[in-house]
Amino acid sequence: MTRLVHRLRQLCAGLLLLLVLWQGWYLGWVLWWKWADPGMTSFMSQRLDELREKNPQAQLKHQWVPYARIAPTLKRAVVASEDDGFIDHEGFDWEGIQKALEKNRKKGKVVAGGSTISQQLAKNLFLSASKTPLRKAQEAIIT
């Protein structure tokens, strides 16, 4: 029995180490993108795949603009339209999440997510658009 407990502890420690390394990989990318623009995000790649189902020659064209060249009013408008409580939370809008859970429960399916801009950024940079509990958990960890 003690051997089984020892093996379970080793397994848990190994899983924890993998989780830490995985999150370190995400953190490394976030730090790198402080100085270099991401060439292609997960969101962009998924949308390109969808476009190529209809047109195999489809391409995404974009041009990164330095943050300083974006008008302050546009920055504020985007934040206000996507996450009006951005300055009041630490990455999670617990009230918004609760409302989304209640709305989903009433509808019997996922119709709202309650994500903040920080969570949306995590999803768009690294994850899929799938509406699953696992993806939401990954999004929360990255956020």
N, C-alpha and C positions, 0 to 999 in steps of 0.2 A: 504494500500500500504506500509506503514512504517513497518507493521508487516511482510510482505513478504520480504522486504529488510533486516530486522533483522534476519529472518530465513535463508536467503541466506548467510548472513555474518557468522552466526553460522555454517552453512554447510561448507563454505570455510575454516573457522578456524579449524573445525574438520578434514577436509581432509588434511589440512596442518600439523596438529598434527600427523595424521596417517603416512604421508610421512616422517616426522622427526623421528618418532619412528621406522619406517621400515628401514630407512637409519642408524639409531643408532644400529639396530640389525646387519646389515652388518658390521658396524664399529667395533662392539664388537667382531665379529668373526675374523676380520682382526687383531685386537689387540691380541686376544687369540692365533692366529696362529703364532705370533711372537715367542712364547715360545713352542708351541706344533704343531706337524705336523697334517694336516688335514687327518683324516682316509680315507675319500672318498669325492671327489669333485663332483659337479653336472655333469661335463663332464665324469668322470669315471663311475658314476651311469648310465648315459644315454647309454654309450658304453656297459656296462655290461647287461643292459636290451636288447639291440640289439643282443648281443651274445647269451643271454638266449632264444631268440625267435627260434634260430636254435638248440641250445644245452642247455636244462634246467639246466644242471649240470655245466655250464661254471662258471669260477671264475677269478677274476683279482688278479694277484700276483704282488706285488711291494715292494720295500724296499727303504725307505727314506734314503738319504745320506746327512750328514752334509754339509752345504754350503762350509765350509772351505776345505773339501776334494775334491771339484770339481776344476779341473785345471782352472786357470785364462784364458787360451787360449780358453777353451771350453765355458766358460761364455761369453767371448767376441764374439765368433763365433755365439752363439745362438742369442745374441742381434743383431749382425750385420745382420744375415739372416732373422730375424723376424721384426726388426724395426731399420733400419740403422740411423734414425734421433732421436733415443731415448734420447741422451744427449742434443738435441736442442729444445725439446718441453716439455710442462708441462702435459703430459698425452694424448694430442690430436694432431694429425698431420693434421692441417686444410687443407693443400695443398693436402695431400693424400686422405682426405675425399672428397674434391671437385673433384679430379680425379675419385674417385670411383663413385660418383653421376653422373658424365658425362658419364662414361662407362656404368652404369646401364641404364641411359636414352637412350643411343644409342642402347643398346641390347633389351630394352623393358622389362627387368626383372633384378632381383638382381643377379649380377655375381661378384661383388667386394664390400668390406666393408670399406676399408681404416683404419682398426683398428690398434692401437699401441699395444705394449706388455701389457701396463697397461690395456687397454680395453679388450684384449684377456684374461688376468688373471681374470678380473672381470667376464667375461662370463663363463670361465671354472670353477671358484670356485662356482658361485652362480646361473647361469642362464642356459637356454636351448640353443641349437644350432640353434633354429628357426631364420629365416631371416625376422624379422618383425620390423616395426618402434617402436613398444612398447618395444621389447627386446633391440633394439639399445638405446632407451631412458633410460631404466633401466641401461644398461651398462655404459652410459655416467654419470649418477648420481653416480653410485658406483665408477667409475674411479675418 
